[in-house]
Amino acid sequence: MRARRLISVVVCLGVASLVSELRAQEVLSQPAPKPAPTSGDTSLPKGERGLAAEGTQREPGSPPPPSQTATGFDFGSYGRIGVGSDGRGHEGYSTNVVSHGSRLEEAPYLELNFYYSRSIGGDEHRRWRVVLVPAFAGGDLFHYSGDFTSHIAIRNAYAETVNLGIDGLSLWAGSRMYRGDDIYLFDYWPLDNLNTIGAGARYEHKKFDVALHAGLNRLNDLYQFETLDTPPRGLGPPGKSTVLDRPRFVSSLKLQQRFGDFPGFKVALYAELHLLPAGTETDPTTMLHTALPSDTGWVAGVQLGGWLRPYVFANLWFRAAGGLAAYGELTVPTGLDPTRSVTGAREYVGALSLNWESRWLGVMGGAYLRRFTDASTSAFNPNSYTEGILAVRPHIYWNEYFHTAIELSYQARKADGVDFVANRVLTPSVFRFSVLPLVAPMGRGTYSRPQIYLIYTVSAMNDDARIALYDPSDYRYGQNVVHYIGTGVEWWFNSSYR
């Protein structure tokens, strides 16, 4: 209920601010600043309108502009909603067996992006802005479930200054999704993807930029935080005693150098440091104490990117992570070594993303190979595994607005240890074929949004995939060939994601 009230208040404030800005502009008779080209800008060559995904209005991988408008209130949104059936009278479902598989059956996700920006000292070159992004994340929508309960999260809530003191310098603080470039087909950021409350700085000079950030998080889990119920003290009510409180410190550093315009390329170096202090976990029944040692984590990676012309690009990533960072900043480690540390955990990733466009055809591609080793010293640990996926999605443009996309993908995973249910090592694999007739009112382009589509997917799963995904009591357990027949929509405009 509080989350819904928050959304209502934010929307009302945003609309009121927008009206105020419009009135002010009318009174002052100030012409509106010319915005940066958007996906609907008719000044773009015919056939390239609508191609503007986040990151394609500029050379791939460079930072987004501080604001889509120089001053005042602005609004944006990202959303995806889909529904489908398996053709057997059941709800449609995903068949992914890797950590980052096809995004075509992802749960609904909605963001409202609110911005308020002003110049500093009347100088339009220097400015500040506030970014607020409430989101509905996961779960079923009311019209599907009849349940008003929603999973609301604040994905961005921060303020920043631009060119204050030094040209090219940006300073920010708050709660933020802090990301680089992604593999769109998998909804996956292979190198830099952090969620943090903290602060950061970015400095850009010509084609070189450096970004530094530091923040804290404390997951609501006994690994980092624990309270115990306590009896009343005097006339007061029962209370709680905090017996474990150890937030994780996370910092990152990114150096990036760009060369050329179109064509051009870039090289980015990236690093993270994770620090977790020691603590003591308390059993609430026996009151016995278990010491939790301090721990560390690290990431080192590189990204190579190149582009021939707008929307024709490729990115290649290599990432190595150890300790806490191998699990990610929002994940509790799955295994501990005998000292209850995770220093021995490792993750290695090689990944590729590419896009190519012409007037009548566009092609998206993505792939990654990932090796994860759990911190447990067990010789045959099922929590350690190797996985990979390869996908390609051609788009045929029948005309400006009616297109057809075809996605082909293969994914597989192999664990190091024996599955405790199957009593053997599993190697699940899935081959998927999807057809998406779609309407793109913003024109041609693999990244043209909004996109309204029908979808048919057939997945061929091996027996290990069925066993790995479903319990024998599940009706899906007996299906090696899975169909998905449905419809969906995805949109974005003026969306903030870093």
N, C-alpha and C positions, 0 to 999 in steps of 0.2 A: 504494500500500500504506500509506504514512504517513497519507494522508488518511482511509482506511478505519479505521485504528487510532485516529485522532483522533476520528472519529465515535463509535466504540465506547466510547472513554474518556469522551466527553462524555455519552453516554446513560447509562453506568453511574454516573457522578458525579451526574447529574441524578436518577436513580431513588433512589440512596442518600440524596441530600439530601432528596428528597420523603418517604421512609420516616422519616428522622430528624425531619423537621418534624411528621409525623403523630404519632409517638411523643411528641414534646415537648408537643404540644397535648393529648394524652390525659393525660399526667402532670400538666400544669398545669391541666387542666379549663377551658381557655379556649375560649369559643365562637368559631367561625370568623367572620371579618368578612363582612358581607353584600356579595357582589360586585355590580358594576355590571350592569344588565340586559344579557343576551346574547340571541343570536338564538333560543335555545330557552326564554327566560323566558316562562312562561305568564301573567305579569302583563301582558304586552303585549296589546293588543286582538287578538281573533281576526282573522286576515287580515293582521296585521302581524308575526307571529312569523316568524323566519327572515330578516327583511329586513336584518339587520345586517351589512353589508359593513364593511370598515375605513373609518371615516369617517362612518358613518350612525348610530352610537349617540349622536352629538352633532350640533350644527348642522354642515352640510357644510363642510369646510375647516378646522375647528378642530383643535388638536393632540390626539393620542391620550393617554389617561391614562398616568401614569408607570409603572403596573403594574396588572394585573388583580387582584392580591391585595395587601393592605397589607404583609404580611411573608411571608418564606419563599420556597420554590421554586415556580415556575410553569412551565407548558409550553404551547406552541402550535405550529401548523403551517400552512403553505400548500403546496398541491400541485395539479398538473394533469397528467394522463396521457391520451393519446389515441392511437388507431391507426385506420387506414382504408385503403381500396383505391380505385383509380380506376375500378373496374368493368371494366377491360380486362386484368386479371391482374397489374397492377403495384401498387406501393405508392401510397397516396394522397399528394398533395402540395399545397402552397400555390400560389395564383395571384396573390399580391400584387405590384403593380408600383410601390407607393409605399413610403416609408421606414417607415411605421407603418400597416399594413393590418389586415385582420381577424385576430383572435387565434384563430380556430377550429381552425386546423391547426398551432398552435405546438408546438414540441418539448417533451418532458416537462421539468418543473421542479419540484423538491421542496425545501422548507425545513423544518428543525426549529428551533423557537424556544425557547430556554431563558432563563429569568429567575431571578434570585435577588435578593430585596429585603429590607431591614431598616429599622426605624425608627432615628432618630438620637436618642440620649439618652433613649430611652423615649417620645418624642413621636411619635405616629403621623402627625402633620401634616408632620413633617420625615422624609425617608427617603432612602436610597440604593438603587441597584440595579445589577446587571451584566446585560447582554444579550449572548447568544452565539447566532449563527444560522449554522450550517453548511448548505450547500445543494448539491444535485446540479443542475448547470446545463447543459442541452443534451446532445446525444448520445442514443444508444439505450440503453434499459434492458437488463439482463442477460437477462431472459426473452424479449426480442426478438432480440438479437444473439448471445447465447451468450458474450459477452465481459465479463469482470469489470471491465475498465477503466472508470472513471467520471471525470467532470469535476466535481471537488469545489472549491467556493469557500467562503470565509467571508464572508458578506454583511454581517453585523453583529458587532462585537466591541468593546463600549464600556461604560463605567461612567458613571453620572450621579448627581447629587444634586438633591433637590427641596426647595424652601422652606428651605434652609440659609442662615441669616443674614438673608435678606430674603424675606418671603412673596411667592410668585409667581416666584421666581428658580430656574431650572434650569441646572446646569453639567454638561457632559459632555466626555469625551475618549476617543479610540480610533478604530476603523475603522467607518464607518457609511454606510448608504444614507440620504441626506438629501433627503427628497421632500415635495412638497405634494400637491395633488389631481390626479387622472388622468382620462383618457377611457378608461373600462373597455373599451369595445368594441375599442379599438386597442392596449391595453396601453401607453399613451403618456402621459407627463407633459409637457404643453406648456410649462410655465414653469420650475419648479424641480425638478431631478432630478440630484443630484450623488452621486458615489461618492468618498469622501475618507478620508484618515487625518489627523486633526487634532483640533480642540477647538472648542467653541462654548458660547454662553450664550443663554438665552431668558428674557424677563421678561414676565409677563402681569399686567395690572392691570384688573380688571373686564372689559370687552370689548375692550381694546386689548392687543396683544402685539407684541414686537419680538424678532427672532432674528438673531444674528450668529454667523458661523462662519468658520474659516480652516483650511487644511490643505495638504498636499503630495501629489503623485503623480509617479511616474517610470515611464513606460511602457517595457517591455522591447523597445525599438526603437532603431535607429541614429539616429533623430531626437532621442532624449534620452539614450541610454546605449550605450556601446560599450567592449568590452574586446578586447585583442590578446593572443595567445599569446606567452609569453616563454620563452627557453631557461633551463635550470637555472642556478642561481646557487650556485657552490661544490658542495657535496654535496647540495643540496636538489633537489627535483623540479621539472619545468617548471611555470611559473606563468602568471598573467595580469596584464596591466597595464591599468588603467582609464584610458582616454584621453578619454572623454566622459561626463560625469555632470552633467545639468542638470534637476533636478526642477522641476515646475511648481507655483507657488503659486496656490491657488484660494481666494477668499473670497466670502462672500455675505451679504446683508443683506435681511431681509424685515420690513416693517411691515404690520400688519393691524388693521383696526377692524371690529368686528361691531356690528350694530344690531338690537335686538329679539331675540325668541326664536322663536316660531312664530306668525305669519310673521316673517321676518327677512331681513337681507342683510348682506353684508360687502364691503369694499374692501381689496385687498392690493397693495402696491407692492414690487417685487423688483429686486435688482441683484446682479451678479457682477463680480469683477475677477480676471483671469488674468495672471500674470507668468511669463515664461520667460527665464532668463539666457542669455547668449551661450555658445558652445562651439565646438569644432573636431572635425569628423569626419575620420577617417583611413582611407584606402584600405588594406586589409591586404596587398594585393599590391604596389602601387607606393609605399606609405607617403606618398603625397601628401596634403596637408591641405586641407580645405575649411572655410572659416569659416562658422559658423552664427550669425546676429545674434540679439540679444535680441529678444523679441517680447512682445506684450500682447494681451489680449482683454477684452471687456466684454459684459454683458447688462443690459438694462433692460426691465422688463415690468410689466404690471398684470393683476390678476384681479378680476372682478366676479362675485359669487355671491349667489344668493337662494334662499329656501326657504319654501314655504307651510305645510307640515307635515312630519313625519318621512317621508323617502324621496321627497318631491316637491321637486325642486330643479333649478337650472340654474347652470352656471358658464361664464363667457366670459373668454377669455385673449387678450392681445396681447403679443407678445414680439419684441424686436429684439436681435440679437447681432452682434458684429463681431470680427475677428481670430481668435485662438485659440478663443474661446468659440463661434464659429459652427460649429466642428467638434465641440464637446463635449469633456469632460475626459478621455475614454478613447479618443479617436480621433486618429490621426496625420493631419495635413493631406494632402489629395489633390493639392494643387498649390501652388507657390510663385511669388512674383513674381521679377523679375530680381535682386533683392537677397537672395533666399532667405527672405523674410519673408512672413507671411500677414495683414498689417495690413488689406489690402483685402477680405478675405472678409466676407460678410454673410449673415445669416439673418433672415427676417421670417416670423412665424407669427401667424395668427388662428385660434382654436379655440373649439369649443362642446361642452359635455356637458350632458345633461339626463336626468332620470328622473321618471316619474309612476306612481303606484300607486292602484289601487282594489281592491275585494274580488275582482273577476273578471278584471281586466286590468291589466297593467303594461307600460310602454313605456320602453325605453332609447334614447337617441339620441346621436350624436356626429358631429363634422365638424371638419376643419381645412383650411386653405389655407396652403401654405408656399412661400416663395421662397428659394432658396439660390444664392449667387454665390461661386464658387471664387476663391481668391486669385490665380490665374494671370491675366495680363493679356491672354490670347488673346481675340480678338473673338468667335470662335465656339467656345466651350469646352463640350464635352459633359458636363463635370463640374458645370456650372451648369445649374439646372433650376427649373421650377415644378411643384408637385404638389398634389393635393388628394384628399380622400375624404369621402363622406357615407354614413352608415349609420343604420339604425333597426332595433330589435329589439323587436317586441311579444311579450308573454308572455300566453297565455291560461291561466287557472287553472280547470281542469275541476272540481277539488275542492281540498282542502287540500294534497294531496301529489302529484297528477299534473297536469303542466302541458305546454304546447307552446309553444315559442319559434320565431319566424320572423324571420330576419334578411335584410334587403335592403340592398345597398350598391353604390356606384359609385365607382370610383377611376381617376385618370388622371395622367399625368406627361408633361411636354414638356421636352426638353433644348434648350439654346441652340445646340449644335454638332452636327456630323455624326457619326453612329455609325461607328466605324472598320471594322465588319464589314459593315453594310448600305449604307454609302456614302450615307446620307441622314439627315436629322433624323427621329428616331422620336418618335411620340406614342402610347405604349402606354396602353390603357384596358381595364378589366375590369368587367363587371356580374356580381354574385354574388347567388344566392338560396339560402338555407339553411333547413331544417326540422329542429327538435330536439325530439322527444318526450322528456320528462325526468321523473325522479322527484326530489322535493325533500323529504327526511324532516323538515326543520325548518319546512316549511310554505310558505305563499305568499310571493312577493316576487322581483323580478328579481335581487336580491343574495342570495337564500337559498342557503346552502351547508351541507352538501355537495350536489352536483348530479350525478346519474348520468344520462347521456343517450345516445341514438342520434342520428346526424347524417347528413343527406344534403345536399350542396351541389352546385349546378351553376354553373359559371363560363363566361360567354361572353367570350372574349378576341378582340381584334382582331389582325390580322397583326403589327402593331408590338409587341404584348405578347409574342407567341411569339418574335419575333426578339430582343427585349431580354432575355428570360429564359433562352433556351436556344440552345445551339450546334446547327447543322444535323445533327450526328451523334447528338444526344440523341433518344431515342424520343418525348419530349414535344414536340419541335419541330413536329410536324405536326398537333397537336390545338388547334383553336380552341374547342371545347366540352369542358370538363374536368369530370368527375364525382368526387365524394368521398363514399364510403359508409363509415361507421365508427361508433365508439363512444368515449366518454370520460368522465372524471370530473374535477371540480374541487372543492376544499374549502379552507376556511380557518377557523381558530378561534384566538383569542388571538394573532393574528399581528402582528408588529412590522415596520414598513416605513419609519419615519422616524428 
